[in-house]
Amino acid sequence: MEQGLKSYLINEKGYSESDILSIKARLSLMPKYPVTVRFRDDPNTEYIFTDRDASEWTQLSPPER
């Protein structure tokens, strides 16, 4: 999941690999597999994405970058 989101951010959203500080997936109740991202230009904010059962990536929090 982490690699899939990284690929999405680079290939579809136009980020470079150096823009991304970290990507971490975890198991939770809702959504089942949230993936958190920290960006170099905003290291104190955790961006939460889900892949909606592998159909497409959606940013849940905070509002769309």
N, CA, C and O atoms as a Tripos MOL2 file, in Angstrom:
@<TRIPOS>MOLECULE
protein
  260   259    65     0     0
PROTEIN
NO_CHARGES

@<TRIPOS>ATOM
      1 N           0.8210   -1.1900    0.0000 N.3       1 MET1
      2 CA          0.0000    0.0000    0.0000 C.3       1 MET1
      3 C           0.8700    1.2610    0.0000 C.2       1 MET1
      4 O           0.5670    2.2390   -0.6840 O.2       1 MET1
      5 N           1.9470    1.2190    0.7750 N.am      2 GLU2
      6 CA          2.8220    2.3900    0.8380 C.3       2 GLU2
      7 C           3.4170    2.7030   -0.5350 C.2       2 GLU2
      8 O           3.4480    3.8580   -0.9590 O.2       2 GLU2
      9 N           3.8830    1.6690   -1.2190 N.am      3 GLN3
     10 CA          4.4640    1.8700   -2.5460 C.3       3 GLN3
     11 C           3.4080    2.3330   -3.5420 C.2       3 GLN3
     12 O           3.6950    3.1580   -4.4090 O.2       3 GLN3
     13 N           2.2000    1.8150   -3.4290 N.am      4 GLY4
     14 CA          1.1170    2.2320   -4.3140 C.3       4 GLY4
     15 C           0.7710    3.7020   -4.1420 C.2       4 GLY4
     16 O           0.5530    4.4070   -5.1280 O.2       4 GLY4
     17 N           0.7180    4.1710   -2.9000 N.am      5 LEU5
     18 CA          0.4320    5.5840   -2.6610 C.3       5 LEU5
     19 C           1.5950    6.4560   -3.1290 C.2       5 LEU5
     20 O           1.3760    7.5260   -3.6980 O.2       5 LEU5
     21 N           2.8070    6.0150   -2.8980 N.am      6 LYS6
     22 CA          3.9720    6.7750   -3.3600 C.3       6 LYS6
     23 C           3.9370    6.9350   -4.8850 C.2       6 LYS6
     24 O           4.1840    8.0200   -5.4120 O.2       6 LYS6
     25 N           3.6310    5.8570   -5.5680 N.am      7 SER7
     26 CA          3.5230    5.8960   -7.0250 C.3       7 SER7
     27 C           2.4210    6.8540   -7.4650 C.2       7 SER7
     28 O           2.6100    7.6170   -8.4130 O.2       7 SER7
     29 N           1.2960    6.8250   -6.8020 N.am      8 TYR8
     30 CA          0.1710    7.7240   -7.0990 C.3       8 TYR8
     31 C           0.5860    9.1830   -6.9160 C.2       8 TYR8
     32 O           0.3260   10.0190   -7.7810 O.2       8 TYR8
     33 N           1.2320    9.4880   -5.7860 N.am      9 LEU9
     34 CA          1.6320   10.8690   -5.5070 C.3       9 LEU9
     35 C           2.6450   11.3810   -6.5270 C.2       9 LEU9
     36 O           2.5870   12.5430   -6.9270 O.2       9 LEU9
     37 N           3.5590   10.5350   -6.9440 N.am     10 ILE10
     38 CA          4.5880   10.9450   -7.9030 C.3      10 ILE10
     39 C           4.0350   10.9960   -9.3270 C.2      10 ILE10
     40 O           4.2280   11.9890  -10.0290 O.2      10 ILE10
     41 N           3.3570    9.9450   -9.7520 N.am     11 ASN11
     42 CA          2.9230    9.8470  -11.1500 C.3      11 ASN11
     43 C           1.6360   10.5910  -11.4730 C.2      11 ASN11
     44 O           1.4650   11.0620  -12.5970 O.2      11 ASN11
     45 N           0.7260   10.7060  -10.5060 N.am     12 GLU12
     46 CA         -0.5570   11.3570  -10.8050 C.3      12 GLU12
     47 C          -0.6980   12.7310  -10.1810 C.2      12 GLU12
     48 O          -1.4060   13.5810  -10.7210 O.2      12 GLU12
     49 N          -0.0400   12.9670   -9.0560 N.am     13 LYS13
     50 CA         -0.1720   14.2560   -8.3790 C.3      13 LYS13
     51 C           1.0210   15.1710   -8.6030 C.2      13 LYS13
     52 O           0.9760   16.3420   -8.2240 O.2      13 LYS13
     53 N           2.0950   14.6590   -9.2130 N.am     14 GLY14
     54 CA          3.2170   15.4940   -9.5940 C.3      14 GLY14
     55 C           4.2400   15.7920   -8.5140 C.2      14 GLY14
     56 O           5.0550   16.7000   -8.6780 O.2      14 GLY14
     57 N           4.2210   15.0530   -7.4140 N.am     15 TYR15
     58 CA          5.2330   15.2380   -6.3790 C.3      15 TYR15
     59 C           6.5170   14.5340   -6.7970 C.2      15 TYR15
     60 O           6.4870   13.5670   -7.5580 O.2      15 TYR15
     61 N           7.6420   15.0260   -6.2930 N.am     16 SER16
     62 CA          8.8890   14.3090   -6.5130 C.3      16 SER16
     63 C           9.1520   13.4470   -5.2870 C.2      16 SER16
     64 O           8.5740   13.6710   -4.2230 O.2      16 SER16
     65 N          10.0120   12.4780   -5.4430 N.am     17 GLU17
     66 CA         10.3370   11.5900   -4.3260 C.3      17 GLU17
     67 C          10.8930   12.3790   -3.1440 C.2      17 GLU17
     68 O          10.6560   12.0170   -1.9920 O.2      17 GLU17
     69 N          11.6240   13.4460   -3.4180 N.am     18 SER18
     70 CA         12.2040   14.2470   -2.3370 C.3      18 SER18
     71 C          11.1610   15.0890   -1.5950 C.2      18 SER18
     72 O          11.4390   15.5790   -0.5000 O.2      18 SER18
     73 N           9.9660   15.2670   -2.1710 N.am     19 ASP19
     74 CA          8.8830   15.9990   -1.4990 C.3      19 ASP19
     75 C           8.2810   15.1900   -0.3520 C.2      19 ASP19
     76 O           7.6680   15.7540    0.5540 O.2      19 ASP19
     77 N           8.4550   13.8810   -0.3910 N.am     20 ILE20
     78 CA          7.8060   12.9800    0.5600 C.3      20 ILE20
     79 C           8.7920   12.5820    1.6530 C.2      20 ILE20
     80 O           9.8250   11.9740    1.3750 O.2      20 ILE20
     81 N           8.4660   12.9310    2.8990 N.am     21 LEU21
     82 CA          9.3290   12.5580    4.0290 C.3      21 LEU21
     83 C           9.0690   11.1310    4.4770 C.2      21 LEU21
     84 O          10.0100   10.3730    4.7150 O.2      21 LEU21
     85 N           7.7880   10.7540    4.5950 N.am     22 SER22
     86 CA          7.4720    9.4000    5.0480 C.3      22 SER22
     87 C           6.0850    8.9840    4.5730 C.2      22 SER22
     88 O           5.1990    9.8100    4.3570 O.2      22 SER22
     89 N           5.9300    7.6680    4.4190 N.am     23 ILE23
     90 CA          4.6460    7.0540    4.0940 C.3      23 ILE23
     91 C           4.5410    5.8090    4.9590 C.2      23 ILE23
     92 O           5.4220    4.9490    4.9340 O.2      23 ILE23
     93 N           3.4520    5.7170    5.7290 N.am     24 LYS24
     94 CA          3.2820    4.5650    6.6130 C.3      24 LYS24
     95 C           1.8430    4.0820    6.5890 C.2      24 LYS24
     96 O           0.9150    4.8640    6.7930 O.2      24 LYS24
     97 N           1.6600    2.7940    6.3390 N.am     25 ALA25
     98 CA          0.3280    2.1770    6.3800 C.3      25 ALA25
     99 C           0.1310    1.5320    7.7450 C.2      25 ALA25
    100 O           1.0950    1.1180    8.3890 O.2      25 ALA25
    101 N          -1.0980    1.4500    8.1720 N.am     26 ARG26
    102 CA         -1.4060    0.7830    9.4390 C.3      26 ARG26
    103 C          -2.8030    0.1850    9.3650 C.2      26 ARG26
    104 O          -3.5890    0.5210    8.4800 O.2      26 ARG26
    105 N          -3.0960   -0.6880   10.2870 N.am     27 LEU27
    106 CA         -4.4120   -1.3090   10.3830 C.3      27 LEU27
    107 C          -5.2170   -0.5280   11.4020 C.2      27 LEU27
    108 O          -4.7160   -0.2240   12.4840 O.2      27 LEU27
    109 N          -6.4700   -0.1960   11.0680 N.am     28 SER28
    110 CA         -7.3540    0.4890   12.0060 C.3      28 SER28
    111 C          -8.7790    0.0250   11.7450 C.2      28 SER28
    112 O          -9.0160   -0.8220   10.8830 O.2      28 SER28
    113 N          -9.7180    0.5770   12.4840 N.am     29 LEU29
    114 CA        -11.1100    0.1850   12.2930 C.3      29 LEU29
    115 C         -11.7340    0.8550   11.0810 C.2      29 LEU29
    116 O         -12.3860    0.1960   10.2710 O.2      29 LEU29
    117 N         -11.5380    2.1550   10.9510 N.am     30 MET30
    118 CA        -12.1480    2.8860    9.8430 C.3      30 MET30
    119 C         -11.2580    4.0320    9.4430 C.2      30 MET30
    120 O         -11.0270    4.8810   10.3040 O.2      30 MET30
    121 N         -10.7400    4.1600    8.2700 N.am     31 PRO31
    122 CA        -10.7560    3.1130    7.2560 C.3      31 PRO31
    123 C          -9.8730    1.9510    7.6960 C.2      31 PRO31
    124 O          -9.0470    2.0890    8.5980 O.2      31 PRO31
    125 N         -10.0560    0.8290    7.0600 N.am     32 LYS32
    126 CA         -9.3510   -0.3740    7.4850 C.3      32 LYS32
    127 C          -7.8300   -0.2380    7.3580 C.2      32 LYS32
    128 O          -7.0940   -0.6690    8.2450 O.2      32 LYS32
    129 N          -7.3640    0.3520    6.2730 N.am     33 TYR33
    130 CA         -5.9270    0.5320    6.0500 C.3      33 TYR33
    131 C          -5.6140    1.9870    5.6870 C.2      33 TYR33
    132 O          -5.4200    2.2910    4.5110 O.2      33 TYR33
    133 N          -5.5610    2.8850    6.6650 N.am     34 PRO34
    134 CA         -5.1620    4.2560    6.3340 C.3      34 PRO34
    135 C          -3.6590    4.3120    6.0740 C.2      34 PRO34
    136 O          -2.8870    3.5570    6.6660 O.2      34 PRO34
    137 N          -3.2600    5.2000    5.1950 N.am     35 VAL35
    138 CA         -1.8400    5.3950    4.9070 C.3      35 VAL35
    139 C          -1.5450    6.8600    5.1870 C.2      35 VAL35
    140 O          -2.1800    7.7470    4.6160 O.2      35 VAL35
    141 N          -0.5820    7.1120    6.0640 N.am     36 THR36
    142 CA         -0.2470    8.4880    6.4180 C.3      36 THR36
    143 C           1.0060    8.9290    5.6740 C.2      36 THR36
    144 O           1.9430    8.1600    5.4620 O.2      36 THR36
    145 N           0.9810   10.2020    5.2890 N.am     37 VAL37
    146 CA          2.0890   10.7860    4.5380 C.3      37 VAL37
    147 C           2.5030   12.0790    5.2230 C.2      37 VAL37
    148 O           1.6570   12.8430    5.6880 O.2      37 VAL37
    149 N           3.7870   12.3160    5.2830 N.am     38 ARG38
    150 CA          4.3270   13.6060    5.7200 C.3      38 ARG38
    151 C           5.1520   14.1590    4.5570 C.2      38 ARG38
    152 O           5.9890   13.4670    3.9770 O.2      38 ARG38
    153 N           4.8890   15.4280    4.2370 N.am     39 PHE39
    154 CA          5.5900   16.0870    3.1380 C.3      39 PHE39
    155 C           6.6760   17.0050    3.6860 C.2      39 PHE39
    156 O           6.5360   17.5770    4.7670 O.2      39 PHE39
    157 N           7.7410   17.1350    2.9390 N.am     40 ARG40
    158 CA          8.8940   17.9450    3.3420 C.3      40 ARG40
    159 C           8.4870   19.3970    3.6370 C.2      40 ARG40
    160 O           9.0080   19.9980    4.5770 O.2      40 ARG40
    161 N           7.5770   19.9600    2.8570 N.am     41 ASP41
    162 CA          7.1930   21.3610    3.0490 C.3      41 ASP41
    163 C           6.1720   21.5640    4.1740 C.2      41 ASP41
    164 O           5.8100   22.7010    4.4780 O.2      41 ASP41
    165 N           5.7020   20.4700    4.7960 N.am     42 ASP42
    166 CA          4.7120   20.5440    5.8730 C.3      42 ASP42
    167 C           4.9020   19.3420    6.8060 C.2      42 ASP42
    168 O           3.9960   18.5210    6.9480 O.2      42 ASP42
    169 N           6.0770   19.2340    7.4410 N.am     43 PRO43
    170 CA          6.4220   18.0220    8.1900 C.3      43 PRO43
    171 C           5.5900   17.7880    9.4450 C.2      43 PRO43
    172 O           5.5780   16.6720    9.9650 O.2      43 PRO43
    173 N           4.8990   18.7980    9.9430 N.am     44 ASN44
    174 CA          4.1090   18.6470   11.1660 C.3      44 ASN44
    175 C           2.6740   18.2040   10.9170 C.2      44 ASN44
    176 O           1.9260   17.9510   11.8610 O.2      44 ASN44
    177 N           2.2910   18.1110    9.6530 N.am     45 THR45
    178 CA          0.9300   17.6950    9.3170 C.3      45 THR45
    179 C           0.9440   16.2710    8.7720 C.2      45 THR45
    180 O           1.7510   15.9330    7.9060 O.2      45 THR45
    181 N           0.0550   15.4560    9.2820 N.am     46 GLU46
    182 CA         -0.0890   14.0800    8.8220 C.3      46 GLU46
    183 C          -1.2610   14.0240    7.8400 C.2      46 GLU46
    184 O          -2.3980   14.3180    8.2090 O.2      46 GLU46
    185 N          -0.9870   13.6550    6.6160 N.am     47 TYR47
    186 CA         -2.0100   13.5270    5.5800 C.3      47 TYR47
    187 C          -2.4440   12.0690    5.5400 C.2      47 TYR47
    188 O          -1.6050   11.1710    5.4650 O.2      47 TYR47
    189 N          -3.7340   11.8340    5.5890 N.am     48 ILE48
    190 CA         -4.2570   10.4710    5.6550 C.3      48 ILE48
    191 C          -4.9800   10.1380    4.3540 C.2      48 ILE48
    192 O          -5.8710   10.8650    3.9160 O.2      48 ILE48
    193 N          -4.5750    9.0200    3.7450 N.am     49 PHE49
    194 CA         -5.1520    8.5410    2.4970 C.3      49 PHE49
    195 C          -5.7060    7.1350    2.7000 C.2      49 PHE49
    196 O          -5.2690    6.4090    3.5930 O.2      49 PHE49
    197 N          -6.6640    6.7610    1.8700 N.am     50 THR50
    198 CA         -7.1360    5.3850    1.8100 C.3      50 THR50
    199 C          -7.3090    5.0310    0.3390 C.2      50 THR50
    200 O          -7.5230    5.9040   -0.5020 O.2      50 THR50
    201 N          -7.2140    3.7470    0.0440 N.am     51 ASP51
    202 CA         -7.3320    3.3480   -1.3680 C.3      51 ASP51
    203 C          -8.7170    2.8170   -1.7120 C.2      51 ASP51
    204 O          -8.9150    2.3020   -2.8120 O.2      51 ASP51
    205 N          -9.6620    2.9270   -0.8180 N.am     52 ARG52
    206 CA        -11.0580    2.5350   -1.1100 C.3      52 ARG52
    207 C         -11.1160    1.1530   -1.7550 C.2      52 ARG52
    208 O         -11.6790    0.9820   -2.8360 O.2      52 ARG52
    209 N         -10.5320    0.1820   -1.0820 N.am     53 ASP53
    210 CA        -10.5210   -1.2080   -1.5720 C.3      53 ASP53
    211 C          -9.8450   -1.3470   -2.9280 C.2      53 ASP53
    212 O         -10.3290   -2.0640   -3.8040 O.2      53 ASP53
    213 N          -8.7170   -0.6520   -3.0930 N.am     54 ALA54
    214 CA         -7.8500   -0.7450   -4.2760 C.3      54 ALA54
    215 C          -8.4490   -0.1650   -5.5480 C.2      54 ALA54
    216 O          -7.9650   -0.4650   -6.6390 O.2      54 ALA54
    217 N          -9.4900    0.6590   -5.4400 N.am     55 SER55
    218 CA        -10.0490    1.2330   -6.6580 C.3      55 SER55
    219 C          -9.4380    2.5950   -6.9910 C.2      55 SER55
    220 O          -9.1780    2.8790   -8.1600 O.2      55 SER55
    221 N          -9.2050    3.4410   -5.9870 N.am     56 GLU56
    222 CA         -8.5490    4.7180   -6.2180 C.3      56 GLU56
    223 C          -8.1610    5.3390   -4.8780 C.2      56 GLU56
    224 O          -8.7820    5.0550   -3.8540 O.2      56 GLU56
    225 N          -7.1420    6.1780   -4.8890 N.am     57 TRP57
    226 CA         -6.6730    6.8290   -3.6650 C.3      57 TRP57
    227 C          -7.5270    8.0400   -3.3630 C.2      57 TRP57
    228 O          -7.8650    8.8110   -4.2610 O.2      57 TRP57
    229 N          -7.8800    8.2090   -2.0910 N.am     58 THR58
    230 CA         -8.6650    9.3490   -1.6270 C.3      58 THR58
    231 C          -7.9850    9.9360   -0.4000 C.2      58 THR58
    232 O          -7.6020    9.2100    0.5170 O.2      58 THR58
    233 N          -7.8390   11.2470   -0.3920 N.am     59 GLN59
    234 CA         -7.2670   11.9160    0.7820 C.3      59 GLN59
    235 C          -8.3900   12.1840    1.7650 C.2      59 GLN59
    236 O          -9.3750   12.8400    1.4260 O.2      59 GLN59
    237 N          -8.2470   11.6770    2.9850 N.am     60 LEU60
    238 CA         -9.2760   11.8350    4.0120 C.3      60 LEU60
    239 C          -9.0500   13.0600    4.8900 C.2      60 LEU60
    240 O         -10.0010   13.7420    5.2710 O.2      60 LEU60
    241 N          -7.7960   13.3340    5.2070 N.am     61 SER61
    242 CA         -7.5130   14.4070    6.1480 C.3      61 SER61
    243 C          -6.0890   14.8830    5.9250 C.2      61 SER61
    244 O          -5.2340   14.0720    5.5710 O.2      61 SER61
    245 N          -5.7970   16.1630    6.1150 N.am     62 PRO62
    246 CA         -6.7120   17.2930    6.0670 C.3      62 PRO62
    247 C          -7.2750   17.4430    4.6610 C.2      62 PRO62
    248 O          -6.9970   16.6180    3.7910 O.2      62 PRO62
    249 N          -8.0690   18.4970    4.4300 N.am     63 PRO63
    250 CA         -8.6360   18.6770    3.0910 C.3      63 PRO63
    251 C          -7.5720   18.6390    1.9960 C.2      63 PRO63
    252 O          -6.4040   18.9310    2.2540 O.2      63 PRO63
    253 N          -7.9610   18.2930    0.8120 N.am     64 GLU64
    254 CA         -7.0750   18.1180   -0.3550 C.3      64 GLU64
    255 C          -5.9870   19.1670   -0.4330 C.2      64 GLU64
    256 O          -6.2440   20.3630   -0.2910 O.2      64 GLU64
    257 N          -4.7600   18.7030   -0.6620 N.am     65 ARG65
    258 CA         -3.5890   19.5740   -0.8510 C.3      65 ARG65
    259 C          -3.6270   20.2180   -2.2000 C.2      65 ARG65
    260 O          -2.7270   20.9850   -2.5430 O.2      65 ARG65
@<TRIPOS>BOND
     1     1     2 1
     2     2     3 1
     3     3     4 2
     4     3     5 am
     5     5     6 1
     6     6     7 1
     7     7     8 2
     8     7     9 am
     9     9    10 1
    10    10    11 1
    11    11    12 2
    12    11    13 am
    13    13    14 1
    14    14    15 1
    15    15    16 2
    16    15    17 am
    17    17    18 1
    18    18    19 1
    19    19    20 2
    20    19    21 am
    21    21    22 1
    22    22    23 1
    23    23    24 2
    24    23    25 am
    25    25    26 1
    26    26    27 1
    27    27    28 2
    28    27    29 am
    29    29    30 1
    30    30    31 1
    31    31    32 2
    32    31    33 am
    33    33    34 1
    34    34    35 1
    35    35    36 2
    36    35    37 am
    37    37    38 1
    38    38    39 1
    39    39    40 2
    40    39    41 am
    41    41    42 1
    42    42    43 1
    43    43    44 2
    44    43    45 am
    45    45    46 1
    46    46    47 1
    47    47    48 2
    48    47    49 am
    49    49    50 1
    50    50    51 1
    51    51    52 2
    52    51    53 am
    53    53    54 1
    54    54    55 1
    55    55    56 2
    56    55    57 am
    57    57    58 1
    58    58    59 1
    59    59    60 2
    60    59    61 am
    61    61    62 1
    62    62    63 1
    63    63    64 2
    64    63    65 am
    65    65    66 1
    66    66    67 1
    67    67    68 2
    68    67    69 am
    69    69    70 1
    70    70    71 1
    71    71    72 2
    72    71    73 am
    73    73    74 1
    74    74    75 1
    75    75    76 2
    76    75    77 am
    77    77    78 1
    78    78    79 1
    79    79    80 2
    80    79    81 am
    81    81    82 1
    82    82    83 1
    83    83    84 2
    84    83    85 am
    85    85    86 1
    86    86    87 1
    87    87    88 2
    88    87    89 am
    89    89    90 1
    90    90    91 1
    91    91    92 2
    92    91    93 am
    93    93    94 1
    94    94    95 1
    95    95    96 2
    96    95    97 am
    97    97    98 1
    98    98    99 1
    99    99   100 2
   100    99   101 am
   101   101   102 1
   102   102   103 1
   103   103   104 2
   104   103   105 am
   105   105   106 1
   106   106   107 1
   107   107   108 2
   108   107   109 am
   109   109   110 1
   110   110   111 1
   111   111   112 2
   112   111   113 am
   113   113   114 1
   114   114   115 1
   115   115   116 2
   116   115   117 am
   117   117   118 1
   118   118   119 1
   119   119   120 2
   120   119   121 am
   121   121   122 1
   122   122   123 1
   123   123   124 2
   124   123   125 am
   125   125   126 1
   126   126   127 1
   127   127   128 2
   128   127   129 am
   129   129   130 1
   130   130   131 1
   131   131   132 2
   132   131   133 am
   133   133   134 1
   134   134   135 1
   135   135   136 2
   136   135   137 am
   137   137   138 1
   138   138   139 1
   139   139   140 2
   140   139   141 am
   141   141   142 1
   142   142   143 1
   143   143   144 2
   144   143   145 am
   145   145   146 1
   146   146   147 1
   147   147   148 2
   148   147   149 am
   149   149   150 1
   150   150   151 1
   151   151   152 2
   152   151   153 am
   153   153   154 1
   154   154   155 1
   155   155   156 2
   156   155   157 am
   157   157   158 1
   158   158   159 1
   159   159   160 2
   160   159   161 am
   161   161   162 1
   162   162   163 1
   163   163   164 2
   164   163   165 am
   165   165   166 1
   166   166   167 1
   167   167   168 2
   168   167   169 am
   169   169   170 1
   170   170   171 1
   171   171   172 2
   172   171   173 am
   173   173   174 1
   174   174   175 1
   175   175   176 2
   176   175   177 am
   177   177   178 1
   178   178   179 1
   179   179   180 2
   180   179   181 am
   181   181   182 1
   182   182   183 1
   183   183   184 2
   184   183   185 am
   185   185   186 1
   186   186   187 1
   187   187   188 2
   188   187   189 am
   189   189   190 1
   190   190   191 1
   191   191   192 2
   192   191   193 am
   193   193   194 1
   194   194   195 1
   195   195   196 2
   196   195   197 am
   197   197   198 1
   198   198   199 1
   199   199   200 2
   200   199   201 am
   201   201   202 1
   202   202   203 1
   203   203   204 2
   204   203   205 am
   205   205   206 1
   206   206   207 1
   207   207   208 2
   208   207   209 am
   209   209   210 1
   210   210   211 1
   211   211   212 2
   212   211   213 am
   213   213   214 1
   214   214   215 1
   215   215   216 2
   216   215   217 am
   217   217   218 1
   218   218   219 1
   219   219   220 2
   220   219   221 am
   221   221   222 1
   222   222   223 1
   223   223   224 2
   224   223   225 am
   225   225   226 1
   226   226   227 1
   227   227   228 2
   228   227   229 am
   229   229   230 1
   230   230   231 1
   231   231   232 2
   232   231   233 am
   233   233   234 1
   234   234   235 1
   235   235   236 2
   236   235   237 am
   237   237   238 1
   238   238   239 1
   239   239   240 2
   240   239   241 am
   241   241   242 1
   242   242   243 1
   243   243   244 2
   244   243   245 am
   245   245   246 1
   246   246   247 1
   247   247   248 2
   248   247   249 am
   249   249   250 1
   250   250   251 1
   251   251   252 2
   252   251   253 am
   253   253   254 1
   254   254   255 1
   255   255   256 2
   256   255   257 am
   257   257   258 1
   258   258   259 1
   259   259   260 2
@<TRIPOS>SUBSTRUCTURE
     1 MET1         2 RESIDUE 1 A MET
     2 GLU2         6 RESIDUE 1 A GLU
     3 GLN3        10 RESIDUE 1 A GLN
     4 GLY4        14 RESIDUE 1 A GLY
     5 LEU5        18 RESIDUE 1 A LEU
     6 LYS6        22 RESIDUE 1 A LYS
     7 SER7        26 RESIDUE 1 A SER
     8 TYR8        30 RESIDUE 1 A TYR
     9 LEU9        34 RESIDUE 1 A LEU
    10 ILE10       38 RESIDUE 1 A ILE
    11 ASN11       42 RESIDUE 1 A ASN
    12 GLU12       46 RESIDUE 1 A GLU
    13 LYS13       50 RESIDUE 1 A LYS
    14 GLY14       54 RESIDUE 1 A GLY
    15 TYR15       58 RESIDUE 1 A TYR
    16 SER16       62 RESIDUE 1 A SER
    17 GLU17       66 RESIDUE 1 A GLU
    18 SER18       70 RESIDUE 1 A SER
    19 ASP19       74 RESIDUE 1 A ASP
    20 ILE20       78 RESIDUE 1 A ILE
    21 LEU21       82 RESIDUE 1 A LEU
    22 SER22       86 RESIDUE 1 A SER
    23 ILE23       90 RESIDUE 1 A ILE
    24 LYS24       94 RESIDUE 1 A LYS
    25 ALA25       98 RESIDUE 1 A ALA
    26 ARG26      102 RESIDUE 1 A ARG
    27 LEU27      106 RESIDUE 1 A LEU
    28 SER28      110 RESIDUE 1 A SER
    29 LEU29      114 RESIDUE 1 A LEU
    30 MET30      118 RESIDUE 1 A MET
    31 PRO31      122 RESIDUE 1 A PRO
    32 LYS32      126 RESIDUE 1 A LYS
    33 TYR33      130 RESIDUE 1 A TYR
    34 PRO34      134 RESIDUE 1 A PRO
    35 VAL35      138 RESIDUE 1 A VAL
    36 THR36      142 RESIDUE 1 A THR
    37 VAL37      146 RESIDUE 1 A VAL
    38 ARG38      150 RESIDUE 1 A ARG
    39 PHE39      154 RESIDUE 1 A PHE
    40 ARG40      158 RESIDUE 1 A ARG
    41 ASP41      162 RESIDUE 1 A ASP
    42 ASP42      166 RESIDUE 1 A ASP
    43 PRO43      170 RESIDUE 1 A PRO
    44 ASN44      174 RESIDUE 1 A ASN
    45 THR45      178 RESIDUE 1 A THR
    46 GLU46      182 RESIDUE 1 A GLU
    47 TYR47      186 RESIDUE 1 A TYR
    48 ILE48      190 RESIDUE 1 A ILE
    49 PHE49      194 RESIDUE 1 A PHE
    50 THR50      198 RESIDUE 1 A THR
    51 ASP51      202 RESIDUE 1 A ASP
    52 ARG52      206 RESIDUE 1 A ARG
    53 ASP53      210 RESIDUE 1 A ASP
    54 ALA54      214 RESIDUE 1 A ALA
    55 SER55      218 RESIDUE 1 A SER
    56 GLU56      222 RESIDUE 1 A GLU
    57 TRP57      226 RESIDUE 1 A TRP
    58 THR58      230 RESIDUE 1 A THR
    59 GLN59      234 RESIDUE 1 A GLN
    60 LEU60      238 RESIDUE 1 A LEU
    61 SER61      242 RESIDUE 1 A SER
    62 PRO62      246 RESIDUE 1 A PRO
    63 PRO63      250 RESIDUE 1 A PRO
    64 GLU64      254 RESIDUE 1 A GLU
    65 ARG65      258 RESIDUE 1 A ARG
